[in-house]
Amino acid sequence: MDEVNSIIATIKKGDIKPIYFLMGEEPYFIDTISDFIEDNVLQEDEKGFNQMVLYGRDVTVEDIAGNAKRYPMMSERQVLIVKEAQDLSRTIEKLSDYAENPQPTTVLVVCYKYKKLDKRKKLHKAIASSGVIFESKRLYENQVEDWIKKTLQKRNFQIAPKAAQMLVEFLGTDLGKIDNELQKLKLICPEGTNITPEIIEENIGISKDFNNFELRKAIGMKDDLKAHRIINYFSQNPKDNPMVVTVSLLFSFFSQLQQYHALNDKSKGNVARALKVNPYFVSDYTTAAANYSMKKVSQVISYLREADVKSKGVGAANVPQGDLLKELLVKVMR
């Protein structure tokens, strides 16, 4: 995200390059830069004649180069945005001739999602010389909470750690989906609001009491009653609580617990760094470690692997996932 902010800041200063090649696995960052250029480089009265959006599936590389060579009309520059350019992956290297000598009055933005250019080839070298190449990388799950916090801070909002965790566990690491929900909260909540789990529950529809975060916490605390209540809720709402997600998150938790047991320095700061978690949640691992020995943690991990296989129909055909979850919970907590 720092690189995204740096590119946008440079454009704001008027240092605008002739080519922006935006590539990689995380579409959200690519869209952020592309949308900023689309909205801000030209004045509204200049866009009619001087801003064009093309789609990779509808054009050739030659079409792109031809349009990029045009001169702007009654404007200092023109903006040409190519979306879904990954559809041109077989022929994209042909753009190297244009990239070696780009039209200085054109801002060419190429959105090349889910793919990357080969650094050894001519096109990458040509763009690196005259323009900007940005590789958009997916955030790891442990980075998304911090991204949510920083994104809300820019909009003058705060968020409780548990509320951020709820968003990540419900929406995964898809930044586009998460940002859509944050935009809703921005419209609903007054500026300066501290986003709490209750606000998430009321406005996004994620239960603050019956979710994977609370299940993980209940299991760590050996709170058998609460854990079974949550599993029963999951069994009654299987579409909203797929077993594969629950097993995956529990596997991650117990794998981290295994790491915790192996740490010599169990201070709050060191545990947070080693496990790559928010310091707010370190106490959950301390409690769980007291309830689950290293040997028990290893057993639980094997139970989770077994449950994952069964959830995919191996050795447990036609068994409801709710029943598989209940069986897993009994094994974990006994």
Buried (B, 14 or more C-beta within 10 A) or exposed (E): BEBBEEBBEEBEEEEBBBBBBBBBBBBBBBBBBBEBBBEEBBEEEBBEEBBBEBBBEEBEBEEBBEBBBBEBEEBEBBBBBBBBBBBBBEEBBBBBBBBBEBBEBBBBBBBBBEBBBEEEEBBBBBBBEBBBBBBBEBBEBBBBBEBBBEBBEEEEBEBBBBBBBBBBBBBEBBBEBBBEBBEEBBEEBEEEBEBBBEBBBEBBEBBBEBBBBBBBBBBBBBBBEBBBBBBBBBBEEEEBBEBEBBBBBBBBBBBBBBBBBEBEEBEEEEBBEBBEBBEBBBEBBBBBBEBBEEEBBBBBBEBBEBBBEBBEEEEBEEEEBBEBBBBBBEBBBE
